[in-house]
Amino acid sequence: MDQRPAIREFLKDLLATKGDSAQFSDGSSLLLSGRLQSLDAVEIVVFLEEKFGVDFADVGFAQDKIDSVDAIISLLSSSRN
C-alpha cells in the first residue's frame, strides 16, 4: 500500500490551514524549515498513530522523523520492522 498520497494530502491540508498553499516536494522540510510549528507536529503524530498505527512509544519521537513526506515514509517503513 502506497501511503505517500494520504500523507501528502494531510500535510497539504495542514499547510492550507496556515494559509500556505505553496508546493512542496517529498523531500521538502516542513517543520524544521518553519512552515509548520510544534503544535502541527502533534497533529502529524496523531494522524500517523490513527491512520497507520505508528506507536511513538516504540519508535521514539524527533521532529526530523516527521519533517517531510520522505522522512515519514522512512519512519513507517522502520516502524514495521
N, CA and C of each residue as an Amber inpcrd file, in Angstrom:
protein
   243
   0.8440000  -1.1880000   0.0000000   0.0000000   0.0000000   0.0000000
   0.8890000   1.2510000   0.0000000   0.6290000   2.1390000  -0.9300000
   1.3990000   3.3770000  -1.0090000   0.7400000   4.4320000  -0.1300000
   1.4180000   4.7790000   0.9470000   0.8890000   5.7670000   1.8920000
   1.1640000   7.2010000   1.4610000   2.0540000   7.3570000   0.4900000
   2.5030000   8.6940000   0.0830000   1.3490000   9.6560000  -0.2530000
   0.3380000   9.2550000  -1.0510000  -0.7390000  10.1990000  -1.3690000
  -1.5110000  10.6710000  -0.1280000  -1.7780000   9.7720000   0.7930000
  -2.5080000  10.1540000   2.0120000  -1.6800000  11.1070000   2.8700000
  -0.3880000  10.8520000   2.9520000   0.4980000  11.7130000   3.7390000
   0.5980000  13.0840000   3.0910000   0.7980000  13.1150000   1.7780000
   0.8880000  14.4020000   1.0670000  -0.3930000  15.2190000   1.2450000
  -1.5310000  14.5600000   1.1140000  -2.8170000  15.2610000   1.2520000
  -2.9880000  15.8240000   2.6640000  -2.6400000  15.0320000   3.6690000
  -2.7460000  15.5010000   5.0530000  -1.8610000  16.7210000   5.2710000
  -0.6140000  16.6410000   4.8210000   0.3090000  17.7650000   5.0100000
  -0.1310000  18.9910000   4.2160000  -0.6310000  18.7730000   3.0100000
  -1.1380000  19.8830000   2.1960000  -2.2920000  20.5820000   2.9120000
  -3.2040000  19.7980000   3.4740000  -4.3330000  20.3710000   4.2130000
  -3.8680000  21.1050000   5.4680000  -2.8890000  20.5440000   6.1620000
  -2.3520000  21.1810000   7.3590000  -1.7030000  22.5200000   7.0130000
  -0.9340000  22.5500000   5.9260000  -0.3390000  23.8100000   5.4770000
  -1.4180000  24.8180000   5.0730000  -2.4680000  24.3380000   4.4250000
  -3.5480000  25.2230000   3.9710000  -4.2260000  25.9200000   5.1430000
  -4.3220000  25.2430000   6.2960000  -4.9440000  25.8850000   7.4630000
  -4.1190000  27.0670000   7.9430000  -2.8760000  27.1330000   7.5240000
  -1.9840000  28.2340000   7.8850000  -1.8680000  29.2600000   6.7670000
  -2.6550000  29.0550000   5.7090000  -2.6070000  29.9660000   4.5720000
  -1.4280000  29.7040000   3.6520000  -0.7910000  28.5520000   3.7880000
   0.3730000  28.1970000   2.9830000  -0.0700000  27.2340000   1.8830000
  -0.1500000  27.7380000   0.6750000  -0.5670000  26.9060000  -0.4540000
   0.5930000  26.6220000  -1.4040000   1.8060000  26.9680000  -0.9740000
   2.9870000  26.7380000  -1.8160000   3.2250000  25.2390000  -1.9910000
   3.7150000  24.8820000  -3.1570000   4.0330000  23.4840000  -3.4510000
   5.1810000  23.0180000  -2.5680000   5.2740000  21.7060000  -2.3840000
   6.4110000  21.1300000  -1.6790000   6.7160000  19.7730000  -2.2760000
   7.9950000  19.4250000  -2.2760000   8.4030000  18.1110000  -2.7680000
   8.3750000  17.1250000  -1.6150000   8.5230000  15.8520000  -1.9290000
   8.5070000  14.8390000  -0.8850000   9.6840000  14.9840000   0.0720000
  10.7460000  15.6240000  -0.3730000  11.9080000  15.8230000   0.4760000
  11.9430000  17.1710000   1.1840000  10.9640000  18.0310000   0.9070000
  10.9400000  19.3720000   1.4970000  10.7370000  19.3340000   3.0060000
  11.5590000  20.0870000   3.7180000  11.4120000  20.2460000   5.1620000
  10.1730000  21.0910000   5.4450000   9.3340000  20.6160000   6.3460000
   8.1260000  21.3660000   6.6830000   8.1650000  21.8930000   8.1180000
   8.7200000  21.1370000   9.0310000   8.8000000  21.5650000  10.4310000
  10.0820000  22.3430000  10.7030000  11.2130000  21.7520000  10.3760000
  12.4870000  22.3930000  10.6800000  12.6900000  23.6720000   9.8690000
  11.9930000  23.7810000   8.7310000  12.0760000  24.9960000   7.9130000
  11.1760000  26.1070000   8.4460000  10.2480000  25.7540000   9.3490000
   9.3460000  26.7480000   9.9190000   7.9980000  26.8510000   9.2340000
   7.7740000  26.0810000   8.1780000   6.4650000  26.1380000   7.5110000
   5.3690000  25.6010000   8.4210000   5.7080000  24.6140000   9.2310000
   4.7930000  24.0910000  10.2420000   5.4440000  24.2700000  11.6090000
   4.6010000  24.3340000  12.6470000   5.0750000  24.5880000  14.0050000
   4.9720000  23.3270000  14.8650000   5.4080000  23.4220000  16.1090000
   5.4200000  22.2640000  17.0000000   4.0230000  21.7100000  17.2600000
   3.0140000  22.5570000  17.3260000   1.6450000  22.0500000  17.5000000
   1.2060000  21.2380000  16.2840000   1.7080000  21.6190000  15.1170000
   1.4130000  20.8500000  13.9120000   2.0680000  19.4690000  13.9870000
   3.2260000  19.3990000  14.6430000   3.8990000  18.1110000  14.8210000
   3.0040000  17.1590000  15.6080000   2.3030000  17.6970000  16.5860000
   1.3740000  16.8690000  17.3740000   0.2710000  16.3320000  16.4640000
  -0.2530000  17.1750000  15.5880000  -1.2900000  16.7230000  14.6530000
  -0.7620000  15.6410000  13.7180000   0.4790000  15.7890000  13.2760000
   1.0820000  14.7820000  12.4000000   1.2280000  13.4520000  13.1500000
   1.6860000  13.5230000  14.4000000   1.8450000  12.3180000  15.2170000
   0.5030000  11.6100000  15.3950000  -0.5320000  12.3600000  15.7320000
  -1.8590000  11.7670000  15.9160000  -2.3400000  11.1290000  14.6150000
  -2.1540000  11.8200000  13.5030000  -2.5220000  11.2750000  12.1940000
  -1.8120000   9.9500000  11.9320000  -0.5090000   9.9060000  12.1760000
   0.2660000   8.6920000  11.9120000  -0.1330000   7.5570000  12.8510000
  -0.4440000   7.8970000  14.0880000  -0.8970000   6.8700000  15.0340000
  -2.2480000   6.3020000  14.6110000  -3.1700000   7.1960000  14.2580000
  -4.5270000   6.7470000  13.9200000  -4.6010000   6.0840000  12.5470000
  -3.9500000   6.6500000  11.5650000  -4.0720000   6.1610000  10.1890000
  -3.1790000   4.9490000   9.9070000  -1.9720000   4.9500000  10.4870000
  -1.0060000   3.9160000  10.1470000  -0.5580000   3.0680000  11.3350000
  -1.0960000   3.3500000  12.5210000  -0.7770000   2.5400000  13.6890000
   0.6350000   2.7030000  14.2240000   1.2760000   3.8370000  13.9400000
   2.6220000   4.0730000  14.4500000   2.5450000   4.2680000  15.9590000
   3.3990000   3.5720000  16.6890000   3.4760000   3.7120000  18.1360000
   4.7590000   4.4680000  18.4640000   4.6110000   5.7640000  18.7590000
   5.7860000   6.5900000  19.0030000   6.4890000   6.2270000  20.3010000
   5.8190000   5.4890000  21.1810000   6.4910000   4.9750000  22.3740000
   7.5560000   3.9610000  21.9660000   7.3130000   3.2450000  20.8720000
   8.2730000   2.2590000  20.3690000   9.3320000   2.8730000  19.4680000
   8.9200000   3.7590000  18.5620000   9.8660000   4.2910000  17.5680000
  10.5820000   5.5450000  18.0420000  10.0870000   6.1630000  19.1050000
  10.6860000   7.4000000  19.5800000  10.2080000   8.5870000  18.7630000
  10.3710000   9.7690000  19.3160000   9.9230000  10.9630000  18.6060000
  11.0700000  11.9380000  18.4490000  11.2040000  12.4250000  17.2510000
  12.0950000  13.5310000  16.9200000  11.4720000  14.2110000  15.7100000
  11.4900000  15.5350000  15.7000000  10.8420000  16.2580000  14.6040000
  11.3990000  15.8740000  13.2450000  12.6710000  15.5410000  13.1720000
  13.2380000  15.1990000  11.8680000  12.6370000  13.9110000  11.3010000
  12.0390000  13.0710000  12.1440000  11.3920000  11.8400000  11.6680000
  10.0680000  12.1100000  10.9600000   9.5060000  13.3130000  11.1760000
   8.2180000  13.6570000  10.5570000   8.3090000  14.9800000   9.7950000
   9.5160000  15.3660000   9.4080000   9.7540000  16.6760000   8.8050000
   9.3970000  16.7610000   7.3270000   9.2880000  15.6220000   6.6680000
   8.9740000  15.6190000   5.2410000   8.2100000  14.3450000   4.9010000
   7.6600000  14.3040000   3.7180000   6.9710000  13.0950000   3.2600000
   7.9590000  11.9290000   3.2460000   9.1550000  12.1590000   2.7150000
  10.1590000  11.0980000   2.6630000  10.5260000  10.5990000   4.0580000
  10.6860000  11.5170000   5.0120000  11.0190000  11.1310000   6.3880000
   9.9020000  10.2880000   6.9970000   8.6640000  10.6670000   6.7320000
   7.5180000   9.9140000   7.2680000   7.4630000   8.5230000   6.6470000
   7.6890000   8.4320000   5.3370000   7.7130000   7.1230000   4.6750000
   8.8010000   6.2430000   5.2980000   9.9550000   6.8110000   5.5400000
  11.0460000   6.0750000   6.1820000  10.6440000   5.6160000   7.5840000
   9.9960000   6.5040000   8.3280000   9.5140000   6.1580000   9.6650000
   8.5310000   5.0030000   9.6060000   7.5830000   5.0680000   8.6690000
   6.6000000   3.9980000   8.5310000   7.2670000   2.6750000   8.1790000
   8.2680000   2.7180000   7.3230000   8.9880000   1.5000000   6.9360000
   9.7220000   0.9060000   8.1310000  10.3830000   1.7570000   8.9050000
  11.1510000   1.2490000  10.0530000  10.2460000   0.7980000  11.1930000
   9.0590000   1.3790000  11.3050000   8.1640000   1.0030000  12.4090000
   7.5240000  -0.3680000  12.1680000   7.5870000  -0.8490000  10.9430000
   7.0250000  -2.1730000  10.6210000   8.0190000  -3.2860000  10.8780000
   9.2910000  -2.9300000  10.9950000  10.3360000  -3.9570000  11.1680000
  10.4980000  -4.3640000  12.6060000
